[in-house]
Amino acid sequence: RITFNTTGIYHVGFFASFTASSNNELVTFRPHVSGSPGLVEVDRWIGTGTDVGSVAMDAVIPYTAGQYLDMRVIVDVGTVNLTFIAAGLNAFRVG
């Protein structure tokens, strides 16, 4: 979770690599701003759970002081355990 202390325009980046505990899963990553879903998402199909899937996204977005950003994960079927190999979320002010 990243909390923005200064109102401005920010470049936000996210990446993750992971495996799933089951096969044939659509995994969706969506940023949320102060608890509300953002307008963009990135999807990754995992055919075999032991396959390593990866996703990345970046955007330039205005934020107001006090807002916060976090990434959330949705799977299309049932309950799936994801094992993250690497992940990162960053933001820096550009205006």
Long-range contacts (C-beta under 8 A, 24 or more apart in sequence): 1-68, 1-69, 1-70, 2-68, 2-69, 2-70, 2-89, 2-90, 2-91, 3-66, 3-67, 3-68, 4-63, 4-64, 4-65, 4-66, 4-67, 4-68, 4-69, 4-91, 5-65, 5-66, 6-65, 6-93, 7-62, 7-63, 7-64, 7-65, 8-62, 8-63, 8-93, 8-94, 8-95, 9-60, 9-61, 9-62, 9-63, 9-93, 9-94, 9-95, 10-60, 10-61, 10-62, 10-63, 10-91, 10-92, 10-93, 10-94, 11-58, 11-59, 11-60, 11-91, 11-92, 11-94, 12-58, 12-59, 12-60, 12-61, 12-69, 12-89, 12-90, 12-91, 13-56, 13-57, 13-58, 13-88, 13-89, 13-90, 13-91, 14-55, 14-56, 14-57, 14-58, 14-71, 14-87, 14-88, 14-89, 14-90, 15-54, 15-55, 15-56, 15-86, 15-87, 15-88, 16-54, 16-55, 16-56, 16-84, 16-86, 16-87, 16-88, 17-52, 17-53, 17-54, 17-84, 17-85, 17-86, 17-87, 18-52, 18-53, 18-54, 18-82, 18-83, 18-84, 18-85, 18-87, 19-46, 19-49, 19-50, 19-51, 19-52, 19-53, 19-82, 19-83, 19-85, 20-46, 20-49, 20-53, 20-75, 20-80, 20-81, 20-82, 20-83, 21-49, 21-80, 21-81, 21-82, 21-83, 22-49, 22-78, 22-80, 23-47, 23-48, 23-49, 24-77, 25-49, 25-75, 25-76, 25-77, 25-80, 26-75, 26-76, 26-77, 27-53, 27-55, 27-73, 27-74, 27-75, 27-76, 27-80, 27-82, 28-73, 28-74, 28-75, 28-76, 29-55, 29-57, 29-71, 29-72, 29-73, 30-71, 30-72, 30-74, 31-57, 31-69, 31-70, 31-71, 31-72, 32-69, 32-70, 32-71, 32-72, 33-63, 33-67, 33-68, 33-69, 34-67, 34-68, 37-72, 52-85, 60-94
